[in-house]
Amino acid sequence: MGLSSRLAYVNAPIDVSFFPRAAKPLPSYKPYWAKRFGTAPFLPMSRAEMDVLGWDSCDVILVTGDAYVDHPSFGMSVIGRVLEAQGFRVGIIAQPDWQSSEPFKALGRPNLFWGVTAGNMDSMINRYTADRKIRSDDAYTPGDIGGKRPDRAAIVYSQRCREAYKDVPIVLGGIEGSLRRIAHYDYWSDKVRRSIVVDSKCDLLLYGNAERALVEVAHRLARRESVENITDVRGTAFVARATPEGWFELDSTEVDRPGRVEDHINPYQTTSEQAAAQGSVCEAESGTQDASKANTLAAEQPLRFVRGAGRVSSTGSVAPAGAGTALQGEVVATPTAVLRPPRERTVIRLPSYEKVKSDTVLYAHANRVLHLETNPGNARALVQAHGEGATARDVWINPPPIPLTTQEMDLVFDLPYARSPHPSYADARGRHDGETKIPAWEMIRFSVNIMRGCFGGCTFCSITEHEGRIIQSRSEDSIVREVEEMRDKVQGFTGIVSDLGGPTANMYRLGCSSPLIEAVCRKPSCVYPGICQNLTTNHDPLIKIYKRVRTLPGVKKVLIGSGLRYDLAVKSPAYVKELVQHHVGGYLKIAPEHTEEGPLSKMMKPGIGSYDRFKQLFEQFSEEAGKKQFLIPYFIAAHPGTTDEDMLNLALWLKKNGFRADQVQAFYPSPMATATTMYHTGLNTLKGIHRDERAEKVDTPKGERRRRLHKAFLRYHDSNNWPLLREALKDMGRADLVGNGKHHLIPSWQPLSDGGYQTARRKNSTPATTSASGASVSAKPRVGSSAAGKVGRRDAEMAAYEPVEDVRFRTSRPTPGQLLTQHTGLPPRSTGQGGKRKAPNRKPR
């Protein structure tokens, strides 16, 4: 079988419930012979465990940067159990010592392949803060201890696996691999890095939720097919030396004008509006012609004029294979059809790594094309050159995987997970809630994942790039079965389900009303700038699940901990009522992210008006239920497109509405995110990319001082930020906001404080400095001062302050009825009785 034949993707048909594209179902494969060994209580992490199971070897060994928790919220557990269900013997090496290859030999040589991942998080995000400071903790490690995985863990683990057994194929996966599959800007080194396929030297990269691809790859390797020949699986990437024969190569750039792969889709238009702008009618909506037939006709059109494969210029003309850059033998398109090769035989050539590394315009263009080719219904293969001359090779990226059906989602989540960490992590009592507690497991211990994917398209988020924008939902019965299993088996269950959610709490079973439209749509978001007219917003299936689960025997309360898409929620007041009256534990977190149109348009988030409408419903239904409940809004500082004036306006909005954010998140440029491209290039990739004045520039907060300033605006109430804010307000010509009245943002006086900041949660507090004697230092009015005790003379009073020991500096106390929320989700601290603040009762250290 030739390479060109292998690259032609063919699937066996299946009746797919929410997506029209065919794919081979997961349970249709004949189980591997090792299925006779049965199911392991935990996937083995040692040879002793393998001996108990009767194994002489592992067929697949998974290497992960996370501790092994056998729960469906941990990627390695899902992959391991899915492979086990297919009959393979799977072992796990979790958080190995990467200083040598010896720990990678603990389970012996894998018979089929290594499966490598950095873990549930990108290892650099896990290790470093948004200010590039090393974290001291790791939520995926027993005891919350940091430093248990290396920087760029996927690359390091792959190297050690190759050293351990160099002839065993390496299959790379996980979030780190997904977000680094092409040349990408790396925030920590502040440069563009090569594709992780090249740097890790893996044989195959599986991106996204990889169950479908992994099962196919595993069975093909089990049939002794060479990994070099497995090049036709969707959702994979690999190194290729050249474009194979029989494929049409579409150039994505021109010399001075990046990018007309096709007319760029305007993210602010619906499908019908795009058709109207081109002087036509959306056939999928009008019903005049089946959209899939139209696509087939368009795909077949060039074959009437062209023999064999070729290369297509951005103008639509086709050159025969081997033609020079002058495009010999151009074919003229007919007036009724644009010459385009069949999508399933087309590969788009992105600008090479060397070009995007040195040219920000080409980098922005490449990222834009990548995001346009993410819909499994119409995405084409991508290829990007790395290296020059004899070292040149291409990174070939196949189209995204076909989403799982509801039946397949049930199959994945109904597997026999132990729902707890591996016994090797237990303390002397055999428990996991003491010194060996794994915080990430504690967070999801009593939660249930009901869906995957997100069609929000928020530019700072990478969920869509990993899980896709098409929602994959479980059945109601499968969700209930997991809740009942959690109730009956998980130690410590008290009747409280902490979450029924996913990437977004309320996207369960939402999607395009027409599978035909969904298959051809190329919009980056279904809900920005407004909710698409083709999107279903019916929350009734989700309401039904909430009601059924909360009435199960032994279940006292069902909380919703996942982030809520409130612009969707307001479309269903019945859902908001069910949520507010039965599933909020006093506080509900939502994410407006900002109040100003500038940054919101770069985030692709709705305006603050949607938040106001949701807040009105929230308060109305809370009052009807006789409950006192609060909203916890999240905001992002220093996002691309945010000016200092935007942050000032946000701070004024926070003060006006009585919000005090204890925990502030600065924008974190994760690999491959659209906002990260804005950060790196200063260009708005949501619009057309140009080299001239037509290109829209993006004001990007960079540098430590400006990022600190934006965070300071969010914590305007922290006196440690007042000197920086005073200076900035004067520079902005807003010195009128400095004063001691209620309408001022910050006071003109400055307390002599210890530099600490006390919140309701000690972990979020800023440590205090100490005096020479080691005691905490704060401020208190000097006894006998002429200014002490006089009302309305705060400046004079502050001038009389002096340092004393063991007393915190002065902070304001909320008035009765004032809304004071915190990002920690905890209630405001008690400030004592009689309006006087108590000194903190701190234990000696």
Secondary structure, 3 states (H helix, E strand, C coil): CCHHHHCCCCCCCCCCCCCCCCCCCHHHCCCCHHHHHCCCCCCCCCHHHHHHHCCCCCCEEEEECCCCEECCCCHHHHHHHHHHHCCCCEEEEECCCCCCCHHHHCCCCCCCEEEECCCCCCHHHHHECCCCCECCCCCCCHHHCCCCCCCCHHHHHHHHHHHHCCCCCEEECHHHHHCCCCCEEECCCCEEECCHHHHHCCCEEECCCCHHHHHHHHHHHHCCCCHHHCCCCCCEEEEECCCCCCCEEEECECCCCECCCCCCCCCCCCHHHHHHHCCCCCHHHHCCCCHHHHHHHHHHHHHHCCCCCEEECCCCCEEECCCCCCCCCCCCCCCCCCCCCCHHHEEEEECCHHHHHHCHHHHHHHHHHHHHCCCCCCCCEEEEEECCHHHCEEEEECCCCCCCCHHHHHHHHCCCCCCEECHHHCCCCCCCCCCCCCHHHHHHCCEEECEECCCCCCCCCCHHHHHCCCCEECCHHHHHHHHHHHHHHCCCCCCEECEEECCCCCCCCCCECCHHHHHHCCCCCCCCCCCCCCECCCCHHHHHHHHHHHCCCCCCEECCCCCECHHHHCCCHHHHHHHHHHCCCCEEEEEEECCCHHHHHHHCCCCHHHHHHHHHHHHHHHHHCCCCCEEEEEEEECCCCCCHHHHHHHHHHHHHCCCCCCCCEECCCCCCCHHHHHHHHCECCCCCCCCCCCCCECCCCCCHHHHHHHHHHHCCCCHHHHHHHHHHHHHCCCHHHECCCCCCCECCCCCCCCCCECCCCHHHCECCCECCCCCEEEEEECCCCCCCCCCCCHHHHHHCEEEEECCCCCCCCCCCCCCCCCCCCCCCCCCCCCCCCCCCCCCCC
